[in-house]
Amino acid sequence: MEQQAYYAIGIFLVIYGLIVSEKIHRTVAAMIGGVVMIAGGIVDQETAIHHIDFNTLGLLIGMMIMVSVISDTGLFRAIAVMAAKRAKGEPVRILISLAVLTAIASAFLDNVTTVLLMAPVTFGIARQLRVTPIPFIIAQFMASNIGGTATLIGDPPNIMIGSAEKSLTFMSFIWNLAPIAGIVLLAYLPIYVWLFRKQIRTTPELKAELLRMDASGLIADRRLLRQSLVILSLTVAGFFLHQSLHLESATVALAGAFLLLLLAGERRMEEAFTRVEWATIFFFVGLFVLVSGLVETGVIAELAAHAIEWTGGDLAATSMLILWLSAIASAFLDNIPFVATMIPLIQEMGRMGVNDLEPLWWSLALGACLGGNGTLIGASANLIAAGLSAKEGYPIRFLSYMKIGFPLMLLSIALCSVYIYLRYLL
């Protein structure tokens, strides 16, 4: 490799180390890394901009705006209380109901947003039943990572993969990933019950009080709710049809977001813009530029050649390598920069003679999304939920969670290995 390549590797490793250590904010670290790549002449500004995936950014911004407006209606709080009442106030059944509800919501909404919307209601229900909220919170953020695996828009790694490989449509993700996501969730639920059943016992009197709660009173703006549901339905339909309509998923998401803002009014527009996670958006920008230095200097091509040499170009071995490497790495590292690095690696493998890349894409998506359940730092949703729980006086300890999460993550990746082999490699 040339000297520029070694400089690119050095910058990348230093910035990655800063992101993992959390000594400085990950967005600041990524943006500094991107600036250094350009200022150091490793990649010029025009080339760096070319590497920024604006489809990923547009899709994220559009969905963040829509969720911001919908959350003001009180819809999510009402659904959670209705689920608790349908469970007859039984804590174990409530835990299962809220986990399933979180998984479904996370398939179409950002995982962090889903957890932020569900957690306050969960704490309220736990207080009502006088039980610890920790089992409910753990089940929910694990379910959010599972549900986010199922669709193109459910988790940032999937958004990035879908933007990089245009042949993978919204329906492709559902058709290929939703079945195994459902299997993993079904495998987890009885384990949740077995693990937590003794921690969430309550009295018949407290159950009766919960059943008297009025879910309909939690809806804050019925007119906005009707408008939001119509626009959300049209947007989801647009995702299903975006390839037939020759539209990128970002165009669909932004169209839905701004149509909803048109109906919601100027005041809500300003509020929605302030709630967009701009730190996350600029984190992506910095990462794309950072990785562009590795691509342009040939580092990614070199890594791809070594990976093919190691696996002998065998599709099954390469798929399993990507799946397990992604899962273990994503349990301890942020999955977004990892996926940003892996995408050009898989693309390079295609140029080197690996004809069928689809199993590799699905392996990367499953490993990166489900690997986040391994530890508390494996996914943003985990950290947000743990922080909220600590504020309520119920801290979730890193090692205590890892004793639960890591074995369950390994179980999910083992199930994925069987699924990928039987569906794509047999």
Helices and strands as residue ranges (DSSP letters): H 3-21, H 26-39, H 45-51, H 54-71, H 75-86, H 91-108, H 111-129, H 134-148, H 156-164, H 170-196, H 204-211, G 216-218, H 222-241, H 249-264, H 266-275, H 278-296, H 299-311, H 315-332, H 335-351, H 358-371, H 380-391, H 398-420, I 421-425
